[in-house]
């Protein structure tokens, strides 16, 4: 057996999320089907995270035990030939046998895209949340400055999570303008791990700060006296993209 | 009657093109339906160009006679509320009564997007042509330098056009790299008017120049001794976006 690691990209629009579920088409299901075609046997993938229905990935990592060796540079080509247009494997590598894409992840980077314009734009609608409001970027930046650290993110957690603690470490929250597309605002969030819907609620809170519905000081208070009801709403899944997943590759990668 | 001008954006993926046709959903059909809902009467739109099935528009212009006045800044909001997600009206203005979006156009700007990467990317696949080849940008630029002027573009015209002459004026052909997305190559083409499939065949020819299938000098020859068979293939519609349409607004626009 070989421990294969896949870095994949997908357009989440027509998926129920990464993880296999009864109620529809999942990225995991589609990837496992492609692996079955190549390896001629059932393969169980472990994903770095579930991702919600509609959330996109520029890089999602999953791992599996495969029965025989294929050179890592050939794996994407073999899989992409059988995968549907909305999923592709970007690259592959081999890991030590006790590697697990979920538990060995050191952190993740997400981008939430807000498109602020009086009119919507069909050419970016799949990958952004459209709002006719014009958020004040400096207020968003100020609110974002309170969101990093090892803090209690209970205010930014949807009901339904099964975690023991709501304390998480977020290392970066950057609010920037795209530059190329006027009105497109990028919220970049980097952290070790995240609660259920956490990035979308953080984005919603920064959006509320930008339009004056909540002050930067009130955002600070959300960490001192956690209250989900006082944070912003959960912004739509389509605006969120998982951009990167971090691993200690020196420790885990093997050259075969 | 008022002469209304609409600047619209659309994701061409699920359309047979701009113009109404028997064989499927058209942008014109969808826009006319929205106009009917607002103005409560049948409205005939005239588009600046047909655009092929699958081609996108960041700005497509069309005009129509409408029976009553709505402030131009309210028109996009009224129409966007009833339009489907893949079409939106960006802005609207009023013109003198003999304005016609097709005949008064002074020129258009298109961008053709080529994504050069060993693996495809589902997040940009709708708006680009994927190739595993890595074209040489300097060869593409050199070939592009022969493509501007008032020239015979017969080598870049698909069968089925009904024009009297294949002479056209192209003012700019620029080949650049996107910068943000590695491997994304942009071919920008600006001209007065275009033959059937002309931009897609020009893009195909520049692509062939980039991968060494045709030399820049041979591209120059295509204008001296026109031969469709010696030009590059017609690249897929999904890579093409109509970016801008030019009018003499000082001459045609009216303030109501």
Boltz contact constraints between the chains, C-beta under 6 A:
constraints:
  - contact:
      token1: [A, 9]
      token2: [B, 121]
      max_distance: 6.0
  - contact:
      token1: [A, 9]
      token2: [B, 122]
      max_distance: 6.0
  - contact:
      token1: [A, 10]
      token2: [B, 122]
      max_distance: 6.0
  - contact:
      token1: [A, 11]
      token2: [B, 122]
      max_distance: 6.0
  - contact:
      token1: [A, 11]
      token2: [B, 123]
      max_distance: 6.0
  - contact:
      token1: [A, 76]
      token2: [B, 119]
      max_distance: 6.0
  - contact:
      token1: [A, 80]
      token2: [B, 119]
      max_distance: 6.0
  - contact:
      token1: [A, 85]
      token2: [B, 125]
      max_distance: 6.0
  - contact:
      token1: [A, 86]
      token2: [B, 122]
      max_distance: 6.0
  - contact:
      token1: [A, 88]
      token2: [B, 119]
      max_distance: 6.0
  - contact:
      token1: [A, 88]
      token2: [B, 120]
      max_distance: 6.0
  - contact:
      token1: [A, 88]
      token2: [B, 122]
      max_distance: 6.0
  - contact:
      token1: [A, 90]
      token2: [B, 119]
      max_distance: 6.0
  - contact:
      token1: [A, 119]
      token2: [B, 76]
      max_distance: 6.0
  - contact:
      token1: [A, 119]
      token2: [B, 80]
      max_distance: 6.0
  - contact:
      token1: [A, 119]
      token2: [B, 88]
      max_distance: 6.0
  - contact:
      token1: [A, 119]
      token2: [B, 90]
      max_distance: 6.0
  - contact:
      token1: [A, 120]
      token2: [B, 88]
      max_distance: 6.0
  - contact:
      token1: [A, 121]
      token2: [B, 9]
      max_distance: 6.0
  - contact:
      token1: [A, 122]
      token2: [B, 9]
      max_distance: 6.0
  - contact:
      token1: [A, 122]
      token2: [B, 10]
      max_distance: 6.0
  - contact:
      token1: [A, 122]
      token2: [B, 11]
      max_distance: 6.0
  - contact:
      token1: [A, 122]
      token2: [B, 86]
      max_distance: 6.0
  - contact:
      token1: [A, 122]
      token2: [B, 88]
      max_distance: 6.0
  - contact:
      token1: [A, 123]
      token2: [B, 11]
      max_distance: 6.0
  - contact:
      token1: [A, 125]
      token2: [B, 85]
      max_distance: 6.0
